[in-house]
Amino acid sequence: MISDVGYGLNSLAHLALLLLLLTVRKPGVAKHLLVLATAATFLWSTTLITSLFGAVSLSWLLSADVLKQLAWLLFLAGCIQTSFNNIFDVLKRPVTLIIIAPALVALLAPYLLVVNPAWSFLILIVLSLEVLVLLEVVYRQAGREQWAFKPIIIYLGATNLFEFVTYANATMVNQVEIGYIAARGYIYFLLMPLLVISIRRIHHWGIDIFISRDVVLHSSLLLVAGGYLFVMAVVGYAINYMGGNWGPTVQIILVVMSFALLATVFLSNGFRTKIKVFITKHFFANQFDYRVEWVKLTQWLTRAGDTSSEVYHAGLTGMLNAIQYESGLLFKVTQNGFECVAEASPIVNTVSTDTDTDTDTDKLASSSQESSTTRKILETLAAYSDKNGWIIDTDAYLVKPFDYEGLKLDRDTLKKWGYQLFVPFLKDGKPWGFAVLASGDNEKISLNWEVKDYLTAVSEQVGTYMQHHEAAQVVAENAQFAAFNRMSAFVLHDLKNVLAQVDLILANAQQHKHNPEFIEDTFETLEHTKARMEKMLKQLTDKKAVEEGVNSEFLLSELAKDVVNNRCSGLNPLPTVHVLKETAVNVDREKVANVLYHLISNAQQATADDGEVDVVITGNSDNKTQLVLIEDTGSGMDKAFIEERLFKPFDTTKGNAGMGIGAYDAKTYIESIGGKLTVQSEPGRGSCFTLYFPIG
């Protein structure tokens, strides 16, 4: 009877492992061979339960042992080489046939010949030794994965060493000792955790068995209950042993309090949660292999380009890769709220929050109205996250809104939104930006404590990477301005010397007017040279010392017409000003005039003489923004040029004729007053610069 308990436990354990292996969807020769070996062990152990199948005969015992050994030998034969496509590739290999030949002979011989049991004992000894030899081969060729293979080596080594001792003893005494047979079930059962550990460690087998945390939690609670009842039994035994007696009243009180205590343990949500987190942290492998994931994230970020768009895109895709998600948007907080700076496989029908400029006011209004729903969701999530820095799972909010106390979102709109996770990025404790992520066709993750900690660490790494890039850009720009200032100092010095020489020539020329015509021409040439030098000096000096302007309220159409008539009339095509809708704005007149001049002049230079340059003055649909559109039919620009070079200081396509700071200066000033500058352009189809001036 005692042997039946051991074989029964072993059968149940191997049946559970077999069911777990069958749930693994990944195909693989190792998996199939392991399923075969586990199933053989399960059947072997089950058939040795005498209470189910009666007394076990010696011939059946020997045949069952040979079948079990045959299955494990076949498994080890598949482990020696990992390039098999299917089980038939393993079977047709000559080495495999040599390995399993003794087992096949032992299995078929009793049906063909009269075999002395001593020879069967000897064959089983040989099979055990063969398994031990193969284990050494597998362990030596494992190389760096010896740590992963060690548990299964110990499992098979210990069980087969016991088999060797069992049948070596049977050979000497000419019978199998009952004690060895009775102990085998317990030995296999107690050593089986080593097999499970090794399966979890060896990744290239394609086997990833899963044991539910809830199952372990309930088992732990049952263990707590069992431990409690055990303590009560020990106390009762101690009282009886000392000659005492449980009084009826004491028994009733203890029984009632016992059930009350057990009910408290089982029904306490806080206790269950703490136990579950403790079990997950200390008894389960992490959901993520942090060392591997961290290296992958670092390598991905270091491969990004140098431009801001590439860095933002690398940061967003790094977040997505970290959790195997497909779609996402990255937003950066600005003075005007936030703007989308990167996107990866955006969800169809999800509206962008950065409205594209359109020359038609009605289209602007329609686009603004269409994006209001998405913007409202993002504003609500951003405001809520600013208070506590939480990562928000919108799917969890739909199921358990009470977990996000104070967060108010429209549930119907949220269901259609498509994005699941809202991940904030902080800089010095303040919001820098945020990302919204969606799983796409991949499996969604549950935002438990581990995923939150993991995403927090990833967002810190990605946020720091993007913020360092921005800081490096600022440092690089400052270095360029410093170099420009140094250059200006040398140029100013040289120009002043030239100006002094010109003054001296003029002074000497006034004293020698022997040839009137020559002298008059000299005067005229020198005057023009002096005027041009003074103009260059003034421009360089103004660029070096930037003075704070004075804001005043005026109409942009008047300023645009003044710039066109007085500063841009020397180039073709001559710009045309169109006024559709206008409201006065409060800005620095001189700086706005410089901005308009730079953009209009660039449009003229990019357009053929027979082309068109139009300046359109209109208002935005929200009546809070004045728009100035500068359109041309010139050569246009591609997307890469706009993102990487257009607004980069000291980067010019005009050679020595330009400094490359006109567009940069225009964008910087417009953003400094709370507006923005956008560009729409295609090569060969012209460009449209749109300036947004805040009203009021």
Solvent accessible surface area in square Angstrom, and as a share of the most:
residue,aa,sasa,rsa
1,M,173,0.77
2,I,125,0.63
3,S,23,0.15
4,D,11,0.06
5,V,70,0.40
6,G,0,0.00
7,Y,2,0.01
8,G,18,0.17
9,L,67,0.33
10,N,0,0.00
11,S,7,0.05
12,L,117,0.58
13,A,20,0.16
14,H,0,0.00
15,L,59,0.29
16,A,52,0.40
17,L,3,0.02
18,L,21,0.11
19,L,98,0.49
20,L,46,0.23
21,L,0,0.00
22,L,103,0.51
23,T,95,0.55
24,V,14,0.08
25,R,231,0.84
26,K,120,0.51
27,P,113,0.71
28,G,23,0.22
29,V,19,0.11
30,A,21,0.17
31,K,21,0.09
32,H,76,0.34
33,L,2,0.01
34,L,0,0.00
35,V,26,0.15
36,L,79,0.39
37,A,0,0.00
38,T,0,0.00
39,A,25,0.19
40,A,21,0.17
41,T,0,0.00
42,F,43,0.18
43,L,104,0.52
44,W,7,0.03
45,S,0,0.00
46,T,26,0.15
47,T,32,0.19
48,L,5,0.03
49,I,16,0.08
50,T,53,0.31
51,S,80,0.51
52,L,116,0.58
53,F,124,0.52
54,G,35,0.34
55,A,102,0.79
56,V,48,0.28
57,S,61,0.39
58,L,73,0.36
59,S,78,0.50
60,W,110,0.39
61,L,13,0.07
62,L,18,0.09
63,S,28,0.18
64,A,5,0.04
65,D,1,0.00
66,V,6,0.04
67,L,80,0.40
68,K,3,0.01
69,Q,5,0.02
70,L,31,0.15
71,A,8,0.06
72,W,6,0.02
73,L,0,0.00
74,L,18,0.09
75,F,1,0.01
76,L,4,0.02
77,A,0,0.00
78,G,10,0.10
79,C,10,0.06
80,I,38,0.19
81,Q,69,0.31
82,T,101,0.58
83,S,78,0.50
84,F,27,0.11
85,N,129,0.66
86,N,65,0.33
87,I,50,0.25
88,F,152,0.63
89,D,30,0.16
90,V,0,0.00
91,L,62,0.31
92,K,145,0.62
93,R,41,0.15
94,P,92,0.58
95,V,73,0.42
96,T,0,0.00
97,L,93,0.46
98,I,126,0.64
99,I,12,0.06
100,I,12,0.06
101,A,41,0.31
102,P,36,0.22
103,A,0,0.00
104,L,68,0.34
105,V,91,0.52
106,A,18,0.14
107,L,37,0.18
108,L,100,0.50
109,A,22,0.17
110,P,67,0.42
111,Y,171,0.65
112,L,139,0.69
113,L,126,0.63
114,V,158,0.91
115,V,49,0.28
116,N,83,0.42
117,P,57,0.36
118,A,34,0.26
119,W,159,0.56
120,S,22,0.14
121,F,1,0.00
122,L,76,0.38
123,I,45,0.23
124,L,4,0.02
125,I,18,0.09
126,V,62,0.36
127,L,0,0.00
128,S,0,0.00
129,L,80,0.40
130,E,32,0.14
131,V,0,0.00
132,L,48,0.24
133,V,90,0.52
134,L,15,0.08
135,L,5,0.03
136,E,88,0.39
137,V,61,0.35
138,V,4,0.03
139,Y,65,0.25
140,R,171,0.62
141,Q,89,0.39
142,A,17,0.13
143,G,42,0.40
144,R,245,0.89
145,E,73,0.33
146,Q,58,0.26
147,W,159,0.56
148,A,6,0.05
149,F,12,0.05
150,K,91,0.39
151,P,9,0.05
152,I,6,0.03
153,I,31,0.16
154,I,84,0.43
155,Y,0,0.00
156,L,4,0.02
157,G,15,0.15
158,A,37,0.29
159,T,1,0.01
160,N,4,0.02
161,L,97,0.48
162,F,36,0.15
163,E,4,0.02
164,F,59,0.25
165,V,65,0.37
166,T,0,0.00
167,Y,1,0.00
168,A,26,0.20
169,N,28,0.14
170,A,0,0.00
171,T,57,0.33
172,M,150,0.67
173,V,72,0.42
174,N,102,0.52
175,Q,107,0.47
176,V,19,0.11
177,E,63,0.28
178,I,139,0.71
179,G,52,0.50
180,Y,65,0.25
181,I,27,0.14
182,A,19,0.15
183,A,36,0.28
184,R,0,0.00
185,G,0,0.00
186,Y,62,0.24
187,I,46,0.23
188,Y,6,0.02
189,F,65,0.27
190,L,126,0.63
191,L,40,0.20
192,M,13,0.06
193,P,75,0.47
194,L,46,0.23
195,L,0,0.00
196,V,34,0.20
197,I,74,0.38
198,S,0,0.00
199,I,0,0.00
200,R,88,0.32
201,R,68,0.25
202,I,1,0.00
203,H,151,0.67
204,H,90,0.40
205,W,11,0.04
206,G,20,0.20
207,I,7,0.04
208,D,94,0.49
209,I,2,0.01
210,F,124,0.52
211,I,75,0.38
212,S,37,0.24
213,R,59,0.22
214,D,63,0.33
215,V,86,0.50
216,V,36,0.21
217,L,8,0.04
218,H,90,0.40
219,S,59,0.38
220,S,27,0.17
221,L,1,0.01
222,L,119,0.59
223,L,136,0.68
224,V,64,0.37
225,A,13,0.10
226,G,36,0.35
227,G,33,0.32
228,Y,50,0.19
229,L,100,0.50
230,F,136,0.57
231,V,84,0.48
232,M,49,0.22
233,A,63,0.49
234,V,72,0.42
235,V,66,0.38
236,G,8,0.08
237,Y,150,0.57
238,A,40,0.31
239,I,54,0.28
240,N,90,0.46
241,Y,172,0.65
242,M,161,0.72
243,G,68,0.66
244,G,36,0.35
245,N,130,0.67
246,W,45,0.16
247,G,25,0.24
248,P,107,0.67
249,T,91,0.53
250,V,76,0.44
251,Q,76,0.34
252,I,113,0.57
253,I,95,0.48
254,L,58,0.29
255,V,79,0.45
256,V,89,0.51
257,M,118,0.53
258,S,11,0.07
259,F,139,0.58
260,A,48,0.38
261,L,89,0.44
262,L,27,0.13
263,A,45,0.35
264,T,84,0.49
265,V,24,0.14
266,F,63,0.26
267,L,145,0.72
268,S,38,0.24
269,N,115,0.59
270,G,41,0.40
271,F,67,0.28
272,R,66,0.24
273,T,69,0.40
274,K,151,0.64
275,I,41,0.21
276,K,71,0.30
277,V,45,0.26
278,F,104,0.43
279,I,8,0.04
280,T,12,0.07
281,K,104,0.44
282,H,118,0.53
283,F,141,0.59
284,F,37,0.16
285,A,62,0.48
286,N,82,0.42
287,Q,87,0.39
288,F,23,0.10
289,D,71,0.37
290,Y,79,0.30
291,R,195,0.71
292,V,76,0.44
293,E,32,0.14
294,W,90,0.31
295,V,82,0.47
296,K,94,0.40
297,L,11,0.05
298,T,54,0.31
299,Q,97,0.43
300,W,84,0.30
301,L,7,0.03
302,T,100,0.58
303,R,163,0.59
304,A,26,0.20
305,G,31,0.30
306,D,121,0.63
307,T,32,0.19
308,S,41,0.27
309,S,38,0.25
310,E,73,0.33
311,V,3,0.02
312,Y,19,0.07
313,H,81,0.36
314,A,8,0.06
315,G,0,0.00
316,L,1,0.00
317,T,18,0.10
318,G,2,0.02
319,M,0,0.00
320,L,6,0.03
321,N,67,0.34
322,A,9,0.07
323,I,6,0.03
324,Q,110,0.49
325,Y,10,0.04
326,E,72,0.32
327,S,9,0.06
328,G,0,0.00
329,L,13,0.06
330,L,1,0.00
331,F,2,0.01
332,K,49,0.21
333,V,58,0.34
334,T,45,0.26
335,Q,151,0.67
336,N,89,0.46
337,G,31,0.29
338,F,19,0.08
339,E,68,0.31
340,C,33,0.20
341,V,33,0.19
342,A,10,0.08
343,E,90,0.40
344,A,11,0.08
345,S,76,0.49
346,P,64,0.40
347,I,50,0.25
348,V,125,0.72
349,N,145,0.74
350,T,30,0.17
351,V,35,0.20
352,S,65,0.42
353,T,2,0.01
354,D,47,0.25
355,T,34,0.20
356,D,106,0.55
357,T,6,0.03
358,D,41,0.21
359,T,65,0.38
360,D,61,0.32
361,T,41,0.24
362,D,107,0.55
363,K,118,0.50
364,L,7,0.03
365,A,37,0.28
366,S,69,0.44
367,S,38,0.24
368,S,49,0.32
369,Q,141,0.63
370,E,109,0.49
371,S,6,0.04
372,S,59,0.38
373,T,69,0.40
374,T,11,0.06
375,R,66,0.24
376,K,141,0.60
377,I,11,0.06
378,L,1,0.01
379,E,81,0.36
380,T,38,0.22
381,L,0,0.00
382,A,17,0.13
383,A,54,0.42
384,Y,21,0.08
385,S,2,0.02
386,D,77,0.40
387,K,172,0.73
388,N,63,0.32
389,G,30,0.29
390,W,111,0.39
391,I,17,0.09
392,I,0,0.00
393,D,6,0.03
394,T,4,0.02
395,D,46,0.24
396,A,34,0.27
397,Y,10,0.04
398,L,31,0.16
399,V,114,0.65
400,K,101,0.43
401,P,51,0.32
402,F,149,0.62
403,D,72,0.38
404,Y,14,0.05
405,E,150,0.67
406,G,59,0.56
407,L,8,0.04
408,K,163,0.69
409,L,22,0.11
410,D,89,0.46
411,R,102,0.37
412,D,95,0.49
413,T,38,0.22
414,L,8,0.04
415,K,126,0.53
416,K,175,0.74
417,W,16,0.06
418,G,41,0.39
419,Y,5,0.02
420,Q,5,0.02
421,L,1,0.00
422,F,1,0.01
423,V,0,0.00
424,P,17,0.10
425,F,2,0.01
426,L,75,0.38
427,K,91,0.39
428,D,135,0.70
429,G,66,0.64
430,K,146,0.62
431,P,54,0.34
432,W,17,0.06
433,G,2,0.02
434,F,5,0.02
435,A,0,0.00
436,V,1,0.00
437,L,0,0.00
438,A,4,0.03
439,S,4,0.03
440,G,46,0.44
441,D,139,0.72
442,N,62,0.32
443,E,154,0.69
444,K,109,0.46
445,I,26,0.13
446,S,80,0.52
447,L,22,0.11
448,N,62,0.32
449,W,77,0.27
450,E,4,0.02
451,V,0,0.00
452,K,87,0.37
453,D,87,0.45
454,Y,3,0.01
455,L,0,0.00
456,T,68,0.39
457,A,42,0.32
458,V,1,0.01
459,S,10,0.07
460,E,101,0.45
461,Q,55,0.25
462,V,0,0.00
463,G,3,0.03
464,T,56,0.33
465,Y,52,0.20
466,M,0,0.00
467,Q,21,0.09
468,H,121,0.54
469,H,24,0.11
470,E,28,0.13
471,A,54,0.41
472,A,58,0.45
473,Q,68,0.30
474,V,84,0.48
475,V,99,0.57
476,A,49,0.38
477,E,46,0.21
478,N,88,0.45
479,A,57,0.44
480,Q,64,0.28
481,F,67,0.28
482,A,40,0.31
483,A,45,0.35
484,F,13,0.05
485,N,63,0.32
486,R,147,0.54
487,M,81,0.36
488,S,0,0.00
489,A,49,0.38
490,F,145,0.61
491,V,48,0.28
492,L,20,0.10
493,H,114,0.51
494,D,81,0.42
495,L,14,0.07
496,K,121,0.51
497,N,68,0.35
498,V,51,0.29
499,L,37,0.19
500,A,60,0.47
501,Q,110,0.49
502,V,9,0.05
503,D,64,0.33
504,L,110,0.55
505,I,83,0.42
506,L,26,0.13
507,A,51,0.40
508,N,70,0.36
509,A,13,0.10
510,Q,101,0.45
511,Q,137,0.61
512,H,99,0.44
513,K,111,0.47
514,H,157,0.70
515,N,81,0.42
516,P,91,0.57
517,E,137,0.61
518,F,128,0.54
519,I,15,0.08
520,E,109,0.49
521,D,88,0.45
522,T,33,0.19
523,F,29,0.12
524,E,101,0.45
525,T,84,0.49
526,L,21,0.11
527,E,93,0.42
528,H,122,0.55
529,T,34,0.20
530,K,49,0.21
531,A,59,0.45
532,R,152,0.56
533,M,32,0.14
534,E,76,0.34
535,K,127,0.54
536,M,78,0.35
537,L,24,0.12
538,K,132,0.56
539,Q,102,0.45
540,L,31,0.16
541,T,65,0.38
542,D,77,0.40
543,K,72,0.30
544,K,100,0.42
545,A,61,0.47
546,V,117,0.67
547,E,141,0.63
548,E,161,0.72
549,G,38,0.37
550,V,127,0.73
551,N,89,0.46
552,S,54,0.35
553,E,125,0.56
554,F,21,0.09
555,L,64,0.32
556,L,0,0.00
557,S,9,0.06
558,E,94,0.42
559,L,3,0.01
560,A,0,0.00
561,K,97,0.41
562,D,59,0.31
563,V,1,0.00
564,V,6,0.04
565,N,96,0.49
566,N,107,0.55
567,R,100,0.36
568,C,3,0.02
569,S,63,0.41
570,G,78,0.75
571,L,82,0.41
572,N,92,0.47
573,P,11,0.07
574,L,101,0.50
575,P,8,0.05
576,T,66,0.38
577,V,31,0.18
578,H,75,0.33
579,V,71,0.41
580,L,119,0.59
581,K,96,0.40
582,E,47,0.21
583,T,61,0.36
584,A,31,0.24
585,V,1,0.00
586,N,83,0.43
587,V,3,0.02
588,D,11,0.06
589,R,102,0.37
590,E,110,0.49
591,K,60,0.25
592,V,0,0.00
593,A,9,0.07
594,N,48,0.24
595,V,5,0.03
596,L,1,0.00
597,Y,67,0.25
598,H,61,0.27
599,L,2,0.01
600,I,0,0.00
601,S,9,0.06
602,N,49,0.25
603,A,6,0.05
604,Q,3,0.02
605,Q,100,0.44
606,A,47,0.37
607,T,10,0.06
608,A,66,0.51
609,D,105,0.55
610,D,131,0.68
611,G,21,0.20
612,E,103,0.46
613,V,3,0.02
614,D,33,0.17
615,V,0,0.00
616,V,18,0.11
617,I,0,0.00
618,T,3,0.02
619,G,5,0.05
620,N,25,0.13
621,S,40,0.26
622,D,71,0.37
623,N,102,0.52
624,K,144,0.61
625,T,21,0.12
626,Q,1,0.00
627,L,0,0.00
628,V,0,0.00
629,L,1,0.00
630,I,0,0.00
631,E,43,0.19
632,D,14,0.07
633,T,82,0.48
634,G,9,0.09
635,S,72,0.46
636,G,18,0.17
637,M,32,0.14
638,D,70,0.36
639,K,149,0.63
640,A,53,0.41
641,F,49,0.21
642,I,32,0.16
643,E,89,0.40
644,E,69,0.31
645,R,96,0.35
646,L,26,0.13
647,F,41,0.17
648,K,104,0.44
649,P,4,0.02
650,F,52,0.22
651,D,39,0.20
652,T,41,0.24
653,T,98,0.57
654,K,88,0.37
655,G,50,0.48
656,N,166,0.85
657,A,93,0.72
658,G,21,0.20
659,M,87,0.39
660,G,21,0.21
661,I,20,0.10
662,G,14,0.14
663,A,11,0.09
664,Y,42,0.16
665,D,58,0.30
666,A,1,0.00
667,K,56,0.24
668,T,66,0.38
669,Y,29,0.11
670,I,0,0.00
671,E,73,0.33
672,S,75,0.48
673,I,48,0.24
674,G,28,0.27
675,G,4,0.04
676,K,59,0.25
677,L,10,0.05
678,T,35,0.21
679,V,26,0.15
680,Q,80,0.35
681,S,24,0.16
682,E,90,0.40
683,P,88,0.55
684,G,64,0.61
685,R,185,0.67
686,G,4,0.04
687,S,12,0.07
688,C,15,0.09
689,F,19,0.08
690,T,1,0.00
691,L,0,0.00
692,Y,16,0.06
693,F,0,0.00
694,P,46,0.29
695,I,47,0.24
696,G,108,1.04
